[in-house]
Amino acid sequence: MLHPDGRLAQRQGTALTSLPPLSVYVHVPWCVRKCPYCDFNSHAAGEIPERAYLDALRRDLEQALPSVWGRQVVSVFIGGGTHSLL
């Protein structure tokens, strides 16, 4: 965790020597059809508000930026529904 001045925070007496890597998960909440075994938060697609979803995703990432600034993204997971619907 970073302090507002950019220094690494200390936890229980030990200082981080470097920022930990970051993995990003992007959830796709729409499916062609809802499978009976699936426990993801997903819904059968009707009309998909693609532009609104991508705008909200971008705003969410921008809001999180101050807390993850400087960390290397090592993986991006895209999960949930049917990704090709976007």
C-alpha positions in Angstrom: 0.0 0.0 0.0 1.2 3.5 -0.8 1.1 6.5 1.4 -0.3 9.6 -0.2 3.3 10.9 -0.5 4.3 7.8 -2.6 6.2 6.0 0.2 5.6 2.3 0.7 3.5 1.5 3.8 4.9 -0.6 6.6 2.9 -3.6 7.9 3.6 -5.1 11.3 7.1 -3.8 11.5 8.3 -4.9 8.0 8.7 -2.5 5.1 8.0 -3.6 1.5 11.1 -3.3 -0.6 9.1 -3.3 -3.8 5.5 -3.1 -4.9 3.8 -6.5 -5.4 2.7 -7.4 -8.9 -0.9 -6.9 -9.9 -3.5 -9.2 -11.5 -6.6 -7.7 -13.0 -10.0 -9.5 -13.3 -12.6 -8.2 -15.7 -16.0 -9.7 -15.3 -18.3 -10.2 -18.3 -21.9 -10.5 -17.0 -23.6 -11.7 -20.2 -24.0 -15.1 -21.7 -25.6 -16.5 -24.8 -27.6 -18.6 -22.4 -27.3 -19.2 -18.7 -25.8 -22.7 -18.0 -27.5 -24.5 -15.1 -24.1 -25.3 -13.4 -22.7 -21.8 -13.6 -22.5 -19.8 -10.4 -21.0 -16.7 -11.9 -23.0 -13.5 -11.7 -24.1 -13.7 -15.4 -27.3 -13.3 -17.3 -28.7 -14.5 -20.6 -28.1 -11.7 -23.1 -30.8 -9.6 -24.4 -29.6 -6.3 -25.5 -26.1 -5.7 -24.2 -25.3 -2.2 -23.2 -21.7 -2.6 -24.4 -20.8 1.1 -24.5 -22.2 1.8 -21.0 -20.4 -1.3 -19.7 -17.1 -0.3 -21.2 -17.5 3.3 -20.0 -18.2 2.0 -16.4 -15.2 -0.4 -16.6 -12.9 2.5 -17.6 -14.2 4.7 -14.8 -13.7 1.9 -12.3 -10.1 1.4 -13.5 -9.4 5.1 -13.3 -10.8 5.3 -9.8 -8.6 2.4 -8.7 -5.5 3.9 -10.3 -4.2 5.8 -7.2 -4.1 2.7 -5.1 -2.3 0.6 -7.7 0.0 3.2 -9.3 3.5 1.8 -10.0 2.6 -1.9 -9.8 3.3 -4.1 -12.7 0.3 -5.8 -14.2 1.4 -9.4 -14.7 -1.9 -11.0 -15.8 -5.4 -10.0 -16.9 -8.2 -12.5 -16.4 -11.5 -12.1 -18.3 -14.2 -14.3 -16.8 -17.9 -14.7 -16.2 -20.0 -14.9 -19.3 -19.4 -15.1 -23.0 -16.6 -12.8 -23.8 -17.2 -12.7 -27.5 -20.5 -10.9 -26.8 -18.6 -7.7 -26.2 
